[in-house]
Amino acid sequence: MRKVISQFGEGPLQQKLTTGDLHFLSDAYVSNGGNGTGPTPHELLGAALASCTSMTLKMYAGRKSMNLENAIVTVDIERVNDVETFSRDIQLQGKLTLEEKNRLIEIANKCPIHKALVGDIQIKTQLVD
């Protein structure tokens, strides 16, 4: 995996993000002191789960020759009492049997980001010069 680098951007809270040759932004909502110029960190986390789920479904359906035309994945994150709850809605489009749809939902739970979020996570932090 390419490393992701974040550094200060324009305005009070904007962050310039880089991974390899790709450049994108993150920011806070205006109501939270940002300028709203990019997705919030939580939105990026939701985007990681949504895009990983959709990619995983596309790859699996392709390998199994399923008629999956599109997988629309919507993720919402809500924090209540220090617990993050991810709500993931999956809309499968195409001529699929009930059996195929059920299998694809099982496969959705095997996407790497889903596995990372429900598994044990360690964050190692160090100060570097």
Secondary structure per residue as TSV (DSSP state, phi and psi in degrees):
chain	resnum	aa	ss	phi	psi
A	1	M	-	360.0	139.2
A	2	R	-	-73.8	143.4
A	3	K	-	-68.9	149.6
A	4	V	-	-106.0	129.8
A	5	I	E	-116.0	132.9
A	6	S	E	-121.1	137.6
A	7	Q	E	-147.8	164.1
A	8	F	E	-55.9	139.9
A	9	G	-	-113.2	-149.6
A	10	E	S	-83.3	150.6
A	11	G	T	80.2	-176.5
A	12	P	T	-69.3	-34.4
A	13	L	T	-133.5	-3.2
A	14	Q	-	-57.5	142.1
A	15	Q	E	-120.7	136.6
A	16	K	E	-94.0	121.7
A	17	L	E	-109.2	140.6
A	18	T	E	-136.0	135.9
A	19	T	E	-139.8	115.6
A	20	G	T	60.1	-128.0
A	21	D	T	-93.6	5.1
A	22	L	E	-92.5	140.1
A	23	H	E	-130.4	132.8
A	24	F	E	-152.0	174.5
A	25	L	E	-119.9	156.1
A	26	S	E	-134.3	150.0
A	27	D	-	-155.2	172.3
A	28	A	-	-100.0	159.6
A	29	Y	-	-61.8	152.7
A	30	V	G	-56.4	-40.2
A	31	S	G	-65.6	-15.3
A	32	N	G	-108.2	13.3
A	33	G	T	98.6	0.9
A	34	G	S	-97.1	-170.8
A	35	N	-	-109.3	-0.2
A	36	G	-	65.5	31.2
A	37	T	-	-86.8	-0.5
A	38	G	S	-164.8	173.5
A	39	P	-	-63.3	149.5
A	40	T	-	-74.2	163.7
A	41	P	H	-55.4	-39.8
A	42	H	H	-65.1	-37.5
A	43	E	H	-66.2	-36.9
A	44	L	H	-64.8	-37.7
A	45	L	H	-64.4	-44.7
A	46	G	H	-62.4	-39.1
A	47	A	H	-64.1	-36.6
A	48	A	H	-61.8	-45.6
A	49	L	H	-67.6	-43.6
A	50	A	H	-63.7	-48.7
A	51	S	H	-69.1	-38.0
A	52	C	H	-64.4	-41.8
A	53	T	H	-60.8	-49.6
A	54	S	H	-63.2	-42.3
A	55	M	H	-62.1	-44.6
A	56	T	H	-61.4	-43.5
A	57	L	H	-63.9	-41.3
A	58	K	H	-63.9	-44.3
A	59	M	H	-64.1	-46.6
A	60	Y	H	-63.2	-48.1
A	61	A	H	-60.5	-38.0
A	62	G	H	-64.2	-43.5
A	63	R	H	-65.3	-32.6
A	64	K	T	-96.1	6.9
A	65	S	T	54.4	39.8
A	66	M	-	-82.5	152.7
A	67	N	E	-89.0	52.9
A	68	L	E	-85.2	112.5
A	69	E	E	-86.4	-32.1
A	70	N	E	-163.8	148.8
A	71	A	E	-125.8	113.0
A	72	I	E	-100.4	114.7
A	73	V	E	-113.9	124.1
A	74	T	E	-115.5	127.8
A	75	V	E	-121.8	133.6
A	76	D	E	-126.8	141.4
A	77	I	E	-120.9	129.6
A	78	E	E	-128.4	137.0
A	79	R	E	-110.7	120.5
A	80	V	E	-134.5	125.6
A	81	N	T	52.7	47.5
A	82	D	T	62.1	21.6
A	83	V	E	-118.8	123.5
A	84	E	E	-85.7	122.9
A	85	T	E	-112.2	119.4
A	86	F	E	-95.0	121.3
A	87	S	E	-104.9	120.1
A	88	R	E	-120.5	118.1
A	89	D	E	-105.4	132.8
A	90	I	E	-122.5	122.7
A	91	Q	E	-109.8	119.0
A	92	L	E	-100.8	125.3
A	93	Q	E	-113.2	136.9
A	94	G	E	134.6	173.4
A	95	K	E	-86.1	91.2
A	96	L	-	-120.3	143.7
A	97	T	-	-78.2	163.9
A	98	L	H	-59.7	-38.4
A	99	E	H	-62.4	-43.5
A	100	E	H	-64.8	-42.0
A	101	K	H	-60.9	-46.0
A	102	N	H	-62.2	-39.6
A	103	R	H	-65.8	-40.5
A	104	L	H	-63.9	-35.7
A	105	I	H	-65.7	-39.4
A	106	E	H	-60.8	-43.2
A	107	I	H	-65.6	-34.8
A	108	A	H	-56.1	-36.9
A	109	N	T	-74.7	-4.0
A	110	K	T	-105.3	4.6
A	111	C	S	-65.4	146.4
A	112	P	H	-56.8	-36.5
A	113	I	H	-70.8	-40.1
A	114	H	H	-57.4	-47.6
A	115	K	H	-62.0	-38.8
A	116	A	H	-65.7	-41.9
A	117	L	H	-70.6	-32.0
A	118	V	H	-93.0	-8.9
A	119	G	S	-91.1	-175.0
A	120	D	-	-75.1	136.2
A	121	I	-	-123.5	137.2
A	122	Q	-	-123.1	138.7
A	123	I	-	-120.4	117.0
A	124	K	-	-100.6	120.6
A	125	T	-	-116.7	132.8
A	126	Q	-	-141.2	148.6
A	127	L	-	-88.1	128.5
A	128	V	-	-121.2	154.9
A	129	D	-	-91.9	360.0
